[in-house]
Amino acid sequence: MMPVDEKEEEEEEEEEEEEEEEEEEEEEEEEEEEEEEEEEEEKEEEEEKENIRKSRKGQVSIEGRGEIAHVEGRRDLSCDEGRRTGEED
């Protein structure tokens, strides 16, 4: 049989080891959660960028240079009724 002191020491060591293992597991879980959050944020940013790209495709560019017209009521004067029919004002 082991002396009582040695038994107590062994039990204490085992408890400490278990506590350390639990702490390590908690840290790993926290790291995994952080990684998942980062991945989710990156995914959301990519979706946002893709939505912006898609919305820009629907806009008309000026003179084919890729510049977006933001002025309301802008029109091509060559399409005026008077010019198409050759009539003068």
PASE-190314 format. One record per atom (N, C-alpha, C): residue number from 1; atom name; y, x, z; residue in one letter. Coordinates in Angstrom, 1 decimal. Last residue first. Layout:
BEGIN
REC;NUM;CA;Y;X;Z;a
...
This chain:
BEGIN
REC;89;N;73.6;-37.0;-84.8;d
REC;89;CA;74.2;-37.8;-83.8;d
REC;89;C;75.5;-38.3;-84.3;d
REC;88;N;71.5;-37.2;-87.7;e
REC;88;CA;72.5;-36.5;-86.9;e
REC;88;C;73.1;-37.5;-86.0;e
REC;87;N;68.0;-37.2;-88.6;e
REC;87;CA;69.3;-37.9;-88.4;e
REC;87;C;70.2;-37.1;-87.5;e
REC;86;N;65.5;-36.2;-88.8;g
REC;86;CA;66.6;-35.6;-89.6;g
REC;86;C;67.9;-36.2;-89.5;g
REC;85;N;63.5;-37.0;-87.3;t
REC;85;CA;63.8;-37.8;-88.4;t
REC;85;C;64.9;-37.2;-89.3;t
REC;84;N;63.4;-35.0;-85.4;r
REC;84;CA;62.2;-35.3;-86.1;r
REC;84;C;62.5;-36.1;-87.4;r
REC;83;N;66.0;-35.0;-84.4;r
REC;83;CA;65.5;-33.8;-85.1;r
REC;83;C;64.3;-34.1;-86.0;r
REC;82;N;66.1;-37.4;-83.0;g
REC;82;CA;67.0;-37.1;-84.1;g
REC;82;C;66.5;-36.0;-84.9;g
REC;81;N;64.1;-37.2;-81.0;e
REC;81;CA;64.0;-38.2;-82.1;e
REC;81;C;64.9;-37.8;-83.2;e
REC;80;N;63.2;-33.9;-80.1;d
REC;80;CA;64.1;-35.0;-80.0;d
REC;80;C;63.9;-35.9;-81.2;d
REC;79;N;61.7;-31.6;-80.2;c
REC;79;CA;60.9;-32.9;-80.2;c
REC;79;C;61.9;-34.1;-80.1;c
REC;78;N;63.3;-29.5;-79.7;s
REC;78;CA;62.8;-29.7;-81.1;s
REC;78;C;62.0;-31.0;-81.3;s
REC;77;N;63.7;-29.3;-77.0;l
REC;77;CA;64.7;-30.0;-77.8;l
REC;77;C;64.2;-30.3;-79.3;l
REC;76;N;61.4;-29.9;-74.6;d
REC;76;CA;61.6;-29.1;-75.8;d
REC;76;C;62.5;-29.9;-76.8;d
REC;75;N;62.6;-30.2;-71.3;r
REC;75;CA;61.9;-30.7;-72.5;r
REC;75;C;62.2;-29.8;-73.7;r
REC;74;N;62.8;-30.8;-67.9;r
REC;74;CA;62.9;-29.9;-68.9;r
REC;74;C;62.1;-30.4;-70.1;r
REC;73;N;62.4;-32.4;-65.7;g
REC;73;CA;63.2;-33.0;-66.8;g
REC;73;C;63.3;-32.0;-67.9;g
REC;72;N;62.5;-29.9;-63.2;e
REC;72;CA;62.1;-31.2;-63.6;e
REC;72;C;63.0;-31.7;-64.8;e
REC;71;N;61.4;-26.6;-63.2;v
REC;71;CA;62.6;-27.5;-63.4;v
REC;71;C;62.1;-28.9;-63.9;v
REC;70;N;59.5;-24.9;-63.2;h
REC;70;CA;59.6;-25.7;-61.9;h
REC;70;C;60.8;-26.6;-62.1;h
REC;69;N;57.0;-23.5;-65.1;a
REC;69;CA;58.3;-24.2;-65.2;a
REC;69;C;58.4;-25.1;-64.0;a
REC;68;N;55.7;-20.3;-64.7;i
REC;68;CA;55.6;-21.7;-64.5;i
REC;68;C;56.9;-22.4;-64.5;i
REC;67;N;54.7;-17.9;-67.1;e
REC;67;CA;55.7;-18.3;-66.1;e
REC;67;C;55.6;-19.8;-65.9;e
REC;66;N;53.1;-17.1;-69.1;g
REC;66;CA;52.5;-17.3;-67.8;g
REC;66;C;53.5;-17.7;-66.7;g
REC;65;N;54.2;-17.0;-71.6;r
REC;65;CA;54.3;-15.8;-70.8;r
REC;65;C;53.6;-15.9;-69.4;r
REC;64;N;54.4;-19.3;-73.2;g
REC;64;CA;53.1;-18.5;-73.2;g
REC;64;C;53.2;-17.2;-72.4;g
REC;63;N;56.7;-20.6;-72.8;e
REC;63;CA;56.7;-19.7;-73.9;e
REC;63;C;55.4;-18.8;-73.9;e
REC;62;N;55.7;-21.4;-69.6;i
REC;62;CA;56.9;-21.4;-70.5;i
REC;62;C;56.7;-20.3;-71.6;i
REC;61;N;52.8;-23.3;-68.8;s
REC;61;CA;53.6;-22.1;-68.8;s
REC;61;C;54.7;-22.2;-69.9;s
REC;60;N;51.9;-26.0;-66.8;v
REC;60;CA;52.3;-25.6;-68.1;v
REC;60;C;53.1;-24.3;-68.0;v
REC;59;N;49.2;-26.3;-64.5;q
REC;59;CA;50.6;-26.3;-64.8;q
REC;59;C;50.9;-25.6;-66.2;q
REC;58;N;46.5;-26.1;-64.1;g
REC;58;CA;47.0;-27.4;-64.5;g
REC;58;C;48.4;-27.4;-64.9;g
REC;57;N;46.2;-23.6;-62.9;k
REC;57;CA;45.6;-23.8;-64.3;k
REC;57;C;46.2;-25.1;-64.9;k
REC;56;N;47.1;-23.9;-60.3;r
REC;56;CA;47.9;-23.3;-61.3;r
REC;56;C;47.5;-23.5;-62.7;r
REC;55;N;44.9;-25.1;-59.1;s
REC;55;CA;46.1;-25.9;-59.3;s
REC;55;C;47.1;-25.3;-60.3;s
REC;54;N;43.1;-22.9;-59.1;k
REC;54;CA;42.8;-24.2;-59.9;k
REC;54;C;44.0;-25.0;-60.1;k
REC;53;N;44.4;-21.1;-57.4;r
REC;53;CA;44.1;-20.8;-58.8;r
REC;53;C;43.9;-22.0;-59.7;r
REC;52;N;44.3;-22.6;-55.1;i
REC;52;CA;45.6;-22.2;-55.7;i
REC;52;C;45.4;-21.9;-57.1;i
REC;51;N;41.6;-22.7;-54.6;n
REC;51;CA;42.3;-24.0;-54.9;n
REC;51;C;43.7;-23.7;-55.5;n
REC;50;N;41.1;-20.0;-54.2;e
REC;50;CA;40.5;-20.7;-55.4;e
REC;50;C;41.2;-22.0;-55.7;e
REC;49;N;42.4;-19.6;-51.8;k
REC;49;CA;42.8;-18.9;-53.0;k
REC;49;C;42.3;-19.6;-54.3;k
REC;48;N;40.9;-21.3;-50.2;e
REC;48;CA;42.4;-21.6;-50.4;e
REC;48;C;42.8;-20.9;-51.6;e
REC;47;N;38.5;-20.0;-50.3;e
REC;47;CA;38.6;-21.4;-50.8;e
REC;47;C;40.0;-21.7;-51.1;e
REC;46;N;39.2;-17.7;-49.0;e
REC;46;CA;38.7;-17.6;-50.4;e
REC;46;C;38.8;-19.0;-51.0;e
REC;45;N;39.8;-18.6;-46.5;e
REC;45;CA;40.8;-18.0;-47.2;e
REC;45;C;40.4;-17.9;-48.7;e
REC;44;N;37.3;-19.6;-45.7;e
REC;44;CA;38.4;-20.5;-45.8;e
REC;44;C;39.5;-19.9;-46.7;e
REC;43;N;35.8;-17.2;-45.6;k
REC;43;CA;35.4;-18.2;-46.5;k
REC;43;C;36.6;-19.2;-46.8;k
REC;42;N;37.2;-15.9;-43.5;e
REC;42;CA;37.2;-15.3;-44.9;e
REC;42;C;36.8;-16.4;-45.9;e
REC;41;N;36.5;-17.6;-41.4;e
REC;41;CA;37.9;-17.5;-41.8;e
REC;41;C;38.0;-16.9;-43.2;e
REC;40;N;33.7;-17.2;-41.4;e
REC;40;CA;34.3;-18.6;-41.6;e
REC;40;C;35.7;-18.5;-42.1;e
REC;39;N;33.6;-14.6;-40.6;e
REC;39;CA;33.1;-15.0;-41.9;e
REC;39;C;33.6;-16.3;-42.3;e
REC;38;N;34.8;-14.7;-38.1;e
REC;38;CA;35.4;-13.9;-39.1;e
REC;38;C;34.9;-14.4;-40.5;e
REC;37;N;32.8;-16.3;-36.8;e
REC;37;CA;34.2;-16.8;-36.9;e
REC;37;C;34.9;-16.1;-38.0;e
REC;36;N;30.6;-14.5;-36.9;e
REC;36;CA;30.6;-15.8;-37.6;e
REC;36;C;32.0;-16.4;-37.8;e
REC;35;N;31.6;-12.5;-35.3;e
REC;35;CA;31.3;-12.2;-36.7;e
REC;35;C;31.3;-13.5;-37.5;e
REC;34;N;31.7;-13.8;-32.9;e
REC;34;CA;33.0;-13.3;-33.5;e
REC;34;C;32.7;-13.0;-35.0;e
REC;33;N;29.0;-14.4;-32.5;e
REC;33;CA;30.0;-15.5;-32.6;e
REC;33;C;31.3;-15.0;-33.3;e
REC;32;N;28.1;-11.8;-32.2;e
REC;32;CA;27.6;-12.6;-33.3;e
REC;32;C;28.5;-13.8;-33.6;e
REC;31;N;29.4;-11.0;-29.9;e
REC;31;CA;29.6;-10.3;-31.1;e
REC;31;C;29.2;-11.1;-32.3;e
REC;30;N;28.2;-12.8;-28.1;e
REC;30;CA;29.6;-12.8;-28.3;e
REC;30;C;30.0;-12.1;-29.6;e
REC;29;N;25.5;-11.9;-28.2;e
REC;29;CA;25.9;-13.2;-28.6;e
REC;29;C;27.3;-13.4;-28.9;e
REC;28;N;25.9;-9.3;-27.2;e
REC;28;CA;25.4;-9.5;-28.5;e
REC;28;C;25.7;-10.9;-29.1;e
REC;27;N;26.7;-10.0;-24.6;e
REC;27;CA;27.6;-9.2;-25.4;e
REC;27;C;27.2;-9.4;-26.9;e
REC;26;N;24.3;-11.2;-23.7;e
REC;26;CA;25.6;-12.0;-23.7;e
REC;26;C;26.6;-11.3;-24.7;e
REC;25;N;22.6;-9.1;-23.7;e
REC;25;CA;22.3;-10.2;-24.6;e
REC;25;C;23.6;-11.1;-24.7;e
REC;24;N;23.7;-7.4;-21.8;e
REC;24;CA;23.6;-6.9;-23.2;e
REC;24;C;23.4;-8.1;-24.2;e
REC;23;N;23.4;-9.0;-19.6;e
REC;23;CA;24.7;-8.6;-20.0;e
REC;23;C;24.7;-8.2;-21.5;e
REC;22;N;20.6;-9.0;-19.4;e
REC;22;CA;21.3;-10.3;-19.6;e
REC;22;C;22.7;-10.0;-20.1;e
REC;21;N;20.1;-6.3;-18.9;e
REC;21;CA;19.6;-6.9;-20.2;e
REC;21;C;20.3;-8.2;-20.5;e
REC;20;N;21.3;-6.1;-16.4;e
REC;20;CA;21.8;-5.3;-17.6;e
REC;20;C;21.4;-5.9;-18.9;e
REC;19;N;19.6;-7.8;-15.0;e
REC;19;CA;21.1;-8.1;-15.1;e
REC;19;C;21.7;-7.3;-16.3;e
REC;18;N;17.2;-6.3;-15.2;e
REC;18;CA;17.3;-7.7;-15.7;e
REC;18;C;18.8;-8.1;-15.9;e
REC;17;N;17.9;-4.0;-13.8;e
REC;17;CA;17.6;-3.9;-15.2;e
REC;17;C;17.7;-5.3;-15.9;e
REC;16;N;18.4;-5.1;-11.3;e
REC;16;CA;19.5;-4.4;-12.0;e
REC;16;C;19.2;-4.4;-13.5;e
REC;15;N;15.8;-5.9;-10.7;e
REC;15;CA;16.9;-6.9;-10.7;e
REC;15;C;18.1;-6.3;-11.5;e
REC;14;N;14.5;-3.5;-10.6;e
REC;14;CA;14.1;-4.5;-11.6;e
REC;14;C;15.2;-5.5;-11.8;e
REC;13;N;15.8;-2.3;-8.5;e
REC;13;CA;15.9;-1.7;-9.8;e
REC;13;C;15.5;-2.7;-10.9;e
REC;12;N;14.9;-4.0;-6.4;e
REC;12;CA;16.3;-3.8;-6.7;e
REC;12;C;16.5;-3.3;-8.1;e
REC;11;N;12.2;-3.5;-6.5;e
REC;11;CA;12.7;-4.8;-6.7;e
REC;11;C;14.1;-4.8;-7.1;e
REC;10;N;12.2;-0.8;-5.7;e
REC;10;CA;11.6;-1.2;-7.0;e
REC;10;C;12.2;-2.6;-7.4;e
REC;9;N;13.2;-0.9;-3.2;e
REC;9;CA;13.9;-0.2;-4.2;e
REC;9;C;13.5;-0.6;-5.6;e
REC;8;N;11.2;-2.4;-1.9;e
REC;8;CA;12.6;-2.9;-2.0;e
REC;8;C;13.4;-2.3;-3.1;e
REC;7;N;9.2;-0.5;-2.0;k
REC;7;CA;9.0;-1.8;-2.6;k
REC;7;C;10.4;-2.5;-2.9;k
REC;6;N;10.2;1.5;-0.5;e
REC;6;CA;9.9;1.8;-1.9;e
REC;6;C;9.8;0.5;-2.7;e
REC;5;N;10.3;0.3;2.0;d
REC;5;CA;11.5;0.8;1.4;d
REC;5;C;11.3;1.0;-0.1;d
REC;4;N;7.6;-0.3;2.6;v
REC;4;CA;8.5;-1.4;2.4;v
REC;4;C;9.8;-0.9;1.7;v
REC;3;N;5.1;1.7;0.9;p
REC;3;CA;6.0;1.5;2.1;p
REC;3;C;7.0;0.4;1.7;p
REC;2;N;2.3;0.3;-0.6;m
REC;2;CA;3.5;1.0;-0.7;m
REC;2;C;4.3;0.8;0.6;m
REC;1;N;-1.2;0.8;0.0;m
REC;1;CA;0.0;0.0;0.0;m
REC;1;C;1.2;0.9;0.0;m
